[in-house]
Amino acid sequence: MSCIIAIAGKGGVGKTTISAMLVHYLLTIDKPVLAVDADPNSNLNAALGMEYEETIADIREEAKKKIPENFSKSEFFSLRLEEAIAEGNGFDLLVMGRPEGPGCYCAVNNILREYLAKISKKYQFVVIDNEAGMEHLSRRTAADIDLLLLISDPTMVGIGSAINAFNTAKSAGIKIKEISLIINKSKGRLDPDKLKLIEETGLKIGGYIDFQDAIQKNSEKGGSVKAEIASLAVFDSILAMTHQLSLRGRKAEAILS
C-alpha cells in the first residue's frame, strides 16, 4: 500500500522544487516513487532532471479522434497511460499536461484520478505536485491522501493562500490523514501576528525551510535540484521535516510529531 503525498501552494512559493526534493529524499527510504505533475503550469520534470514524451492531455486528445478497434475506452487509456509514464532512476513521472478547450480540465482530472487508483499500488510513495488554486483537490484528483503539504513563503499573501487551500481541502470531501503547513524561503520564524492567524485556523506548521540563494537561482533557471540536495542546508530541512512526519515505507502513514 502506497503513501500518497499531495503538495499545493500558490505560484512562486517553491512547491515544485520541494516536490522534486521530496521525491529524491523518499528514494533514500524506499523505492519506487511515482511523481505526478498535476499542475499544467509546472515544470516538475525539469526540477527532477528528466524528460517526458507524452501527457495525459495528449492521450485524451488522441482518444477523441479514434480508439483502435478491439479496445474499450478504459483499456485504451490504461495501455496508453502506462506508455506515457517516464522512467527515471528509482522513480517514474506522470504528467497531466495542458488540456485544450473548455471543460477539458475535469475530463483529464477524471482520467488521472481513475488511473492513480490503479497505478499507485505499484509504488511505495506517490508525490503529487498540484496546481496553485487547489482545483485538483476540489475535483478530487486523488480519492484519499495520506499527507497534504501546503507550501507558503513567509508573506501574508502566501499564508492567506495556504489558509484558503486548507479550508478548501477540508470541504472537498476527500479523506486526508494529515495536513501540514511548510514555510519555505524562511529567514527565521514567523512574526506573532502571522502565527496567531495560522493557529486560529487550526492549521499546523510542520516545519520551516531556510532560504537558500543557490537553490533559488537554480530554480529560476529551471534546473534540477538533484545536484544541490545533498550539499546544501535546505536538504537538512527536508530531512528533518520528513522524519517529523514519520514516513515509513509500506505503512502509508504521515503522523506529525
Protein Blocks (a to p, Z undefined) as FASTA:
>chain_A
ZZdddddddehilpmmmmmmmmmmmmmmoccdddddfbfkbcfklmnopacfbdfklmmm
mmmmoccehiafklmmmmmmmmmpccdehiacddebjaehehklmmmmmmmmmmmmmmmm
mpmbdcddddfklmmmmnomafbafbdcddddfbfklmmmmmmmmmmmmmnopacfbacd
ddehiabdcdfklmmmmmmnopacfbdcdddfklmmmmmnopafklmmmmpmklmmmmmm
mmmnopahjnopacdZZ
